[in-house]
């Protein structure tokens, strides 16, 4: 192993795609708008130069393979590698990396990491990954421009790869800020009925943290890093995971928690926080004590119903008809003025309505989000997402003070149904005592939660 080979291994594992050709393979650089000729022709020209000079020279020196590039109007680049690939494939195979399809989908980097015996080798391997799957889009930030982020982005279900990469970064004091796991509890934590949850992983590192250790072989990446960091007013350091605070919010149960593509240690589990996954996977940096503490209040963090599901009314009616527990309910229907609900929300945005106590009922914050979706004009929505909940509600009730929505309240605390304008929404109740009874610990892992389906008997025996 040397630094150039470490870099190429990172590049190939991050973006390599092998087909049937014996003398060629591709490395995909999914840069999208960041690498688009239309968006930034100067940067695109620099990317081309980086590929031909940086990547091309190293491939020729290490494996005697030549490179050229292809690009699309969408900003995706492909490095075409041609020549005798025997030695290259032998190295990958020796490290347990299969030269088939998209390499990172199934890659286990543990053997590679064992050969990265010093920080310089680790730095170059990580640079290869950063040049392929490290996104530099300015939209990657922690809430504001003040904390700029480098996001390693991966498709598929290779949880072990993500965990091993995080460990590797930790080993050189390049501490990640967050992992967005490819799991429904993170991609659609509010909507049980959202089907497009399979959006991949994002391993996020503050650019300041990466700059202290990490590197980019591509000059374009290094320049973008500097430009993004210039938006900050101060430098930032990430606190190690065991020392960080954990802020948890409720998530709903999703059928895809049992998706067969999820690894066995994850499949069937319900997760309340991204570091909860790390705990279940046995990471030495996971905050075990803090997760254990949060699990004592699990009834407040798990909802067997959608917390908020917004869809065309026909889809909402279809969901109710397909679920016997929902379909059997007797619904009390009333027309409520939006202004009356909004006034209650402004007095106390934590209150619960239509329930059995102040703690048990439908949260008014979610009710108002549902109403904003229902009353919005089409140009006030991005998909089902209103462009500013409070502003839409205030604007519509100012124009139409008598504006109403239809509320369908069930006889048991299954989801509240809100209807209007050809749209509908389901709002799940807060009902922590009942929901806690649904949760059990996995027999083989005390940190892994399993949630059984709720029954009518559970609700009647509240």
C-alpha positions as CSV (number, residue, x, y, z in Angstrom):
1,X,0.0,0.0,0.0
2,X,1.2,3.5,-0.8
3,X,-0.6,6.9,-0.8
4,X,-1.4,6.8,-4.6
5,X,-2.9,3.3,-4.3
6,X,-4.8,4.3,-1.2
7,X,-6.3,7.2,-3.2
8,X,-7.3,5.0,-6.1
9,X,-8.9,2.5,-3.8
10,X,-11.0,5.2,-2.3
11,X,-12.0,6.5,-5.8
12,X,-12.9,3.1,-7.1
13,X,-14.8,2.0,-4.0
14,X,-16.6,5.3,-3.9
15,X,-17.7,5.4,-7.5
16,X,-16.5,2.3,-9.4
17,X,-18.9,0.4,-11.7
18,X,-17.8,-2.9,-13.3
19,X,-19.6,-4.4,-16.2
20,X,-18.8,-7.4,-18.5
21,X,-15.8,-5.8,-20.2
22,X,-12.5,-7.3,-19.1
23,X,-10.4,-4.2,-20.1
24,X,-12.6,-1.3,-18.9
25,X,-14.6,0.0,-16.0
26,X,-16.2,3.3,-15.0
27,X,-16.0,5.6,-12.0
28,X,-19.2,7.6,-11.5
29,X,-19.0,11.1,-10.1
30,X,-22.6,12.1,-9.2
31,X,-21.9,15.8,-9.0
32,X,-25.3,17.0,-10.3
33,X,-25.7,20.8,-10.3
34,X,-22.4,21.3,-8.7
35,X,-20.6,19.8,-11.7
36,X,-22.9,21.0,-14.4
37,X,-21.5,22.9,-17.4
38,X,-24.7,24.9,-17.5
39,X,-24.5,25.9,-13.9
40,X,-20.8,26.6,-13.7
41,X,-18.8,26.1,-17.0
42,X,-15.5,27.3,-15.3
43,X,-15.8,24.6,-12.6
44,X,-16.8,22.0,-15.2
45,X,-13.6,22.8,-17.1
46,X,-11.6,22.4,-13.9
47,X,-13.2,19.0,-13.2
48,X,-12.2,17.8,-16.6
49,X,-8.6,19.0,-15.9
50,X,-8.7,17.2,-12.5
51,X,-9.7,14.0,-14.1
52,X,-7.1,14.0,-16.9
53,X,-4.2,15.3,-14.8
54,X,-4.7,14.1,-11.2
55,X,-6.6,10.8,-11.8
56,X,-5.1,10.0,-15.1
57,X,-1.5,10.4,-13.9
58,X,-2.1,8.2,-10.8
59,X,-3.9,5.5,-12.7
60,X,-1.1,5.3,-15.3
61,X,1.6,5.2,-12.6
62,X,0.0,2.5,-10.4
63,X,-1.9,0.3,-12.8
64,X,-0.9,1.5,-16.4
65,X,-4.6,2.2,-17.1
66,X,-5.6,5.2,-19.2
67,X,-8.6,7.5,-18.4
68,X,-11.0,9.8,-20.3
69,X,-14.3,11.3,-19.2
70,X,-17.9,11.6,-20.1
71,X,-20.4,14.1,-18.8
72,X,-24.1,14.7,-18.9
73,X,-26.2,17.9,-18.9
74,X,-27.4,17.0,-15.4
75,X,-23.8,17.4,-14.0
76,X,-22.9,13.7,-13.6
77,X,-19.4,12.8,-14.7
78,X,-18.0,9.4,-15.6
79,X,-14.3,8.5,-15.7
80,X,-13.8,5.7,-18.2
81,X,-10.8,3.6,-17.3
82,X,-9.3,1.4,-20.1
83,X,-6.4,-1.0,-20.3
84,X,-5.2,-4.2,-18.6
85,X,-7.1,-4.3,-15.3
86,X,-5.7,-7.6,-14.1
87,X,-3.5,-6.1,-11.4
88,X,-6.2,-3.7,-10.3
89,X,-8.8,-6.4,-9.9
90,X,-6.4,-8.6,-8.1
91,X,-5.8,-5.9,-5.5
92,X,-9.5,-5.3,-5.0
93,X,-10.2,-9.0,-4.7
94,X,-7.4,-9.4,-2.1
95,X,-9.2,-6.8,-0.1
96,X,-12.5,-8.6,-0.4
97,X,-14.0,-6.1,-2.8
98,X,-16.0,-7.7,-5.6
99,X,-15.4,-6.3,-9.1
100,X,-19.1,-6.4,-10.0
101,X,-21.7,-3.7,-10.5
102,X,-21.6,-0.7,-8.3
103,X,-18.7,-1.4,-5.9
104,X,-19.9,0.5,-2.9
105,X,-23.3,-1.2,-2.8
106,X,-21.8,-4.3,-1.2
107,X,-18.2,-3.2,-0.4
108,X,-16.7,-4.2,2.9
109,X,-13.8,-1.8,3.5
110,X,-12.6,-3.4,6.7
111,X,-9.6,-5.2,5.1
112,X,-8.6,-2.0,3.3
113,X,-8.7,-0.1,6.5
114,X,-6.4,-2.6,8.1
115,X,-3.7,-1.7,5.5
116,X,-4.1,2.0,6.1
117,X,-1.4,1.9,8.8
118,X,-0.8,5.6,9.2
119,X,-2.8,8.8,9.0
120,X,-1.3,9.8,5.6
121,X,-2.6,6.6,4.0
122,X,-6.0,7.1,5.7
123,X,-6.1,10.7,4.4
124,X,-5.5,9.7,0.8
125,X,-8.1,6.9,0.9
126,X,-10.7,9.2,2.4
127,X,-9.8,11.8,-0.3
128,X,-10.6,9.2,-3.0
129,X,-14.1,8.8,-1.4
130,X,-14.5,12.5,-1.0
131,X,-13.7,13.1,-4.7
132,X,-16.4,10.7,-5.7
133,X,-19.3,10.7,-3.2
134,X,-18.4,13.8,-1.1
135,X,-21.0,16.4,-2.0
136,X,-20.0,20.0,-1.8
137,X,-23.4,21.6,-2.5
138,X,-24.1,24.7,-0.4
139,X,-27.4,23.2,0.6
140,X,-25.5,20.9,2.9
141,X,-25.3,22.9,6.1
142,X,-26.5,22.7,9.6
143,X,-29.5,25.0,9.6
144,X,-27.7,28.1,8.4
145,X,-24.6,29.0,6.3
146,X,-22.6,29.3,9.5
147,X,-21.9,25.5,9.7
148,X,-20.9,24.2,6.2
149,X,-21.0,20.5,5.7
150,X,-19.3,17.9,3.5
151,X,-21.8,15.1,2.9
152,X,-20.7,11.6,1.9
153,X,-23.7,10.3,-0.1
154,X,-24.4,6.6,-0.8
155,X,-27.3,4.6,-2.2
156,X,-28.4,1.1,-1.1
157,X,-28.3,-0.7,2.2
158,X,-24.7,-1.1,3.1
159,X,-24.9,0.0,6.7
160,X,-21.6,-1.7,7.5
161,X,-19.8,0.4,4.9
162,X,-21.2,3.6,6.4
163,X,-20.3,2.5,10.0
164,X,-16.8,1.5,9.0
165,X,-16.3,4.8,7.2
166,X,-17.5,6.7,10.3
167,X,-15.0,4.7,12.4
168,X,-12.2,5.5,10.0
169,X,-12.9,9.2,10.2
170,X,-13.0,9.0,14.0
171,X,-9.6,7.4,14.0
172,X,-8.1,10.5,12.5
173,X,-10.1,12.9,14.7
174,X,-12.4,13.9,11.8
175,X,-15.6,13.4,13.7
176,X,-18.8,13.2,11.8
177,X,-21.7,15.5,12.7
178,X,-24.5,13.2,11.8
179,X,-25.5,10.1,9.8
180,X,-28.8,10.1,7.9
181,X,-29.4,6.4,7.7
182,X,-31.3,4.8,4.8
183,X,-34.2,3.8,6.9
184,X,-37.9,4.9,7.0
185,X,-37.6,6.2,10.6
186,X,-35.3,8.9,9.2
187,X,-36.5,9.6,5.7
188,X,-40.2,9.6,6.6
189,X,-40.5,9.8,10.3
190,X,-43.9,11.4,10.3
191,X,-45.7,9.5,7.5
192,X,-46.5,5.7,7.8
193,X,-47.8,5.8,4.2
194,X,-44.9,7.5,2.5
195,X,-43.5,4.9,0.0
196,X,-40.4,6.7,-1.4
197,X,-38.3,6.3,1.7
198,X,-35.3,4.6,0.1
199,X,-33.2,7.7,-0.4
200,X,-29.8,6.4,0.6
201,X,-27.3,7.5,3.3
202,X,-25.7,10.9,4.1
203,X,-22.7,10.9,6.4
204,X,-22.2,14.6,7.3
205,X,-18.9,16.2,8.4
206,X,-18.5,19.9,9.3
207,X,-16.1,21.3,6.6
208,X,-13.9,22.8,9.4
209,X,-13.5,19.4,10.9
210,X,-12.6,17.9,7.6
211,X,-10.2,20.7,6.7
212,X,-8.1,20.0,9.8
213,X,-7.4,16.5,8.5
214,X,-9.1,15.6,5.3
215,X,-8.0,16.4,1.7
216,X,-9.3,16.6,-1.8
217,X,-7.2,15.5,-4.7
218,X,-9.5,17.4,-7.0
219,X,-8.6,21.1,-7.0
220,X,-12.3,21.9,-7.7
221,X,-13.3,20.2,-4.5
222,X,-10.7,22.0,-2.5
223,X,-11.7,25.4,-3.9
224,X,-15.4,24.8,-3.2
225,X,-14.5,23.8,0.3
226,X,-12.7,27.1,0.8
227,X,-15.5,29.1,-0.8
228,X,-18.2,27.4,1.4
229,X,-16.1,27.9,4.6
230,X,-15.8,31.6,3.8
231,X,-19.5,31.9,4.4
232,X,-18.9,31.1,8.1
233,X,-18.0,33.7,10.7
234,X,-16.1,31.3,13.0
235,X,-14.6,27.8,12.9
236,X,-16.4,24.8,14.3
237,X,-15.4,21.6,16.0
238,X,-17.6,18.5,16.4
239,X,-18.1,17.1,19.9
240,X,-17.5,13.3,20.1
241,X,-20.8,11.3,20.1
242,X,-20.7,10.1,23.7
243,X,-20.5,13.7,24.9
244,X,-23.2,15.2,22.6
245,X,-26.7,16.0,23.7
246,X,-29.5,13.8,22.1
247,X,-32.6,15.6,21.0
248,X,-35.3,13.1,20.1
249,X,-38.7,13.6,18.5
250,X,-41.5,11.1,18.0
251,X,-41.4,8.9,14.8
252,X,-44.1,6.7,13.4
253,X,-43.9,3.0,12.7
254,X,-43.5,2.2,9.0
255,X,-44.0,-1.1,7.2
256,X,-40.6,-0.8,5.6
257,X,-38.9,-1.3,9.0
258,X,-39.2,-5.0,8.0
259,X,-37.8,-4.5,4.5
260,X,-35.7,-7.6,3.6
261,X,-33.0,-5.4,2.1
262,X,-32.2,-4.0,5.5
263,X,-29.4,-5.9,7.3
264,X,-30.5,-8.4,9.9
265,X,-29.2,-6.4,12.9
266,X,-31.4,-3.4,11.7
267,X,-34.4,-5.2,10.2
268,X,-37.5,-5.2,12.3
269,X,-36.2,-2.4,14.6
270,X,-37.7,1.0,15.3
271,X,-35.2,3.9,15.8
272,X,-35.6,7.1,17.7
273,X,-32.4,8.9,16.8
274,X,-29.5,8.5,14.3
275,X,-27.1,7.5,17.1
276,X,-29.7,4.9,18.2
277,X,-28.7,3.0,15.0
278,X,-25.0,3.3,16.0
279,X,-25.9,1.8,19.4
280,X,-27.7,-1.2,17.9
281,X,-24.8,-1.8,15.5
282,X,-22.3,-1.9,18.5
283,X,-20.2,1.1,17.6
284,X,-17.6,1.9,20.3
285,X,-18.4,5.6,19.9
286,X,-22.2,5.3,20.4
287,X,-23.8,7.1,23.5
288,X,-25.1,3.9,25.1
289,X,-26.1,5.6,28.4
290,X,-28.0,8.5,26.8
291,X,-29.9,6.2,24.4
292,X,-30.8,3.9,27.3
293,X,-32.1,6.9,29.2
294,X,-34.3,8.0,26.2
295,X,-35.7,4.5,25.9
296,X,-37.3,4.8,29.3
297,X,-39.8,7.3,27.8
298,X,-40.4,5.2,24.7
299,X,-44.2,5.7,24.7
300,X,-43.7,9.4,23.9
301,X,-41.3,8.7,21.1
302,X,-43.1,5.9,19.1
303,X,-46.4,6.3,17.3
304,X,-48.1,3.3,15.6
305,X,-50.1,5.7,13.4
306,X,-48.9,8.4,11.1
307,X,-47.9,11.5,13.0
308,X,-49.0,13.5,9.9
309,X,-49.9,12.1,6.5
310,X,-51.0,14.6,3.7
311,X,-52.4,13.3,0.5
312,X,-55.2,13.9,-2.1
313,X,-58.5,13.0,-0.5
314,X,-59.0,9.9,-2.6
315,X,-55.8,8.4,-1.2
316,X,-56.7,9.2,2.4
317,X,-60.1,7.5,1.9
318,X,-58.3,4.5,0.4
319,X,-56.0,4.2,3.4
320,X,-59.0,4.3,5.8
321,X,-60.9,1.7,3.7
322,X,-57.9,-0.6,3.6
323,X,-57.3,-0.6,7.3
324,X,-60.0,-2.5,9.3
325,X,-59.1,-0.6,12.5
326,X,-59.8,2.7,10.8
327,X,-62.7,1.6,8.7
328,X,-64.7,0.3,11.7
329,X,-64.6,3.7,13.5
330,X,-67.6,5.9,14.0
331,X,-66.6,9.4,13.0
332,X,-68.1,12.6,14.4
333,X,-68.0,15.1,11.5
334,X,-67.9,18.9,12.2
335,X,-66.9,21.9,10.2
336,X,-64.4,24.0,12.1
337,X,-63.4,27.6,11.3
338,X,-59.7,27.8,10.7
339,X,-59.4,31.0,12.7
340,X,-60.8,29.3,15.8
341,X,-58.2,26.5,15.6
342,X,-55.4,29.0,14.8
343,X,-56.3,31.1,17.8
344,X,-55.9,28.1,20.0
345,X,-52.6,27.3,18.4
346,X,-51.3,30.8,19.1
347,X,-52.2,30.5,22.7
348,X,-50.6,27.1,23.2
349,X,-48.8,25.3,20.4
350,X,-48.3,22.2,22.5
351,X,-52.0,21.5,23.4
352,X,-53.8,18.3,22.4
353,X,-57.3,18.4,21.0
354,X,-60.2,15.9,20.8
355,X,-58.6,13.6,23.3
356,X,-59.3,12.2,26.8
357,X,-56.9,14.5,28.8
358,X,-54.4,17.3,28.3
359,X,-51.7,14.7,27.6
360,X,-53.8,12.4,25.3
361,X,-55.2,13.7,22.1
362,X,-54.2,15.1,18.7
363,X,-51.4,17.7,18.8
364,X,-52.5,21.1,17.5
365,X,-49.2,21.8,15.8
366,X,-49.7,18.8,13.4
367,X,-53.4,19.8,13.0
368,X,-52.3,23.3,11.8
369,X,-49.7,21.8,9.4
370,X,-52.5,19.6,8.0
371,X,-54.8,22.6,7.6
372,X,-52.1,24.7,5.9
373,X,-51.8,21.9,3.3
374,X,-55.5,21.6,2.8
375,X,-56.3,25.3,2.4
376,X,-53.2,26.2,0.3
377,X,-53.4,27.2,-3.3
378,X,-51.5,25.0,-5.7
379,X,-48.7,27.6,-6.1
380,X,-48.3,27.6,-2.3
381,X,-47.3,24.0,-2.2
382,X,-44.1,22.0,-3.1
383,X,-45.6,18.6,-3.5
384,X,-47.5,18.3,-0.2
385,X,-45.2,20.7,1.6
386,X,-46.7,24.2,2.2
387,X,-44.4,27.1,1.6
388,X,-44.6,28.5,5.1
389,X,-47.4,27.1,7.3
390,X,-48.1,30.1,9.5
391,X,-48.0,32.5,6.6
392,X,-50.4,30.5,4.5
393,X,-52.9,30.2,7.3
394,X,-52.7,33.9,8.3
395,X,-53.1,34.9,4.6
396,X,-56.1,32.7,4.0
397,X,-58.1,33.6,7.1
398,X,-57.4,37.3,6.5
399,X,-59.0,36.9,3.0
400,X,-61.8,34.5,4.2
401,X,-62.4,34.9,7.9
402,X,-65.2,32.2,7.8
403,X,-62.9,29.6,6.1
404,X,-63.7,26.1,7.4
405,X,-62.2,22.6,7.2
406,X,-64.0,19.3,7.9
407,X,-62.9,17.4,11.0
408,X,-63.7,13.7,11.2
409,X,-63.1,12.6,14.8
410,X,-63.0,8.8,15.5
411,X,-64.7,7.2,18.5
412,X,-61.3,5.7,19.5
413,X,-57.9,7.4,19.1
414,X,-57.1,6.3,15.7
415,X,-56.0,9.1,13.3
416,X,-58.0,12.3,13.1
417,X,-59.1,13.0,9.5
418,X,-59.1,16.5,8.2
419,X,-60.7,17.2,4.8
420,X,-61.1,20.1,2.3
421,X,-60.2,21.4,-1.1
422,X,-60.0,17.9,-2.6
423,X,-57.2,17.1,-0.1
424,X,-57.0,15.2,3.2
425,X,-54.7,14.5,6.1
426,X,-54.3,12.0,8.9
427,X,-53.1,13.2,12.3
428,X,-52.0,10.6,14.9
429,X,-52.8,11.1,18.6
430,X,-50.4,11.5,21.5
431,X,-51.2,8.5,23.6
432,X,-47.9,7.5,25.4
433,X,-49.3,5.0,27.9
434,X,-50.9,2.9,25.3
435,X,-48.1,3.1,22.8
436,X,-45.5,2.0,25.4
437,X,-47.3,-1.3,25.7
438,X,-46.6,-2.0,22.0
439,X,-42.8,-1.8,22.4
440,X,-40.5,-4.6,23.4
441,X,-36.7,-5.1,23.4
442,X,-35.1,-7.5,20.9
443,X,-34.1,-10.8,22.6
444,X,-30.5,-10.5,21.2
445,X,-30.0,-6.8,21.5
446,X,-31.5,-4.8,24.4
447,X,-31.1,-1.5,22.5
448,X,-33.2,-2.7,19.5
449,X,-36.8,-1.8,19.8
450,X,-39.6,-3.8,18.2
451,X,-43.1,-2.4,17.9
452,X,-46.1,-4.7,17.4
453,X,-49.3,-3.5,15.6
454,X,-51.8,-1.7,17.7
455,X,-55.2,-3.3,18.1
456,X,-58.7,-2.0,19.0
457,X,-58.4,-3.8,22.4
458,X,-55.2,-1.7,23.1
459,X,-57.2,1.5,22.5
460,X,-60.2,0.4,24.5
461,X,-58.1,-0.6,27.5
462,X,-56.3,2.7,27.6
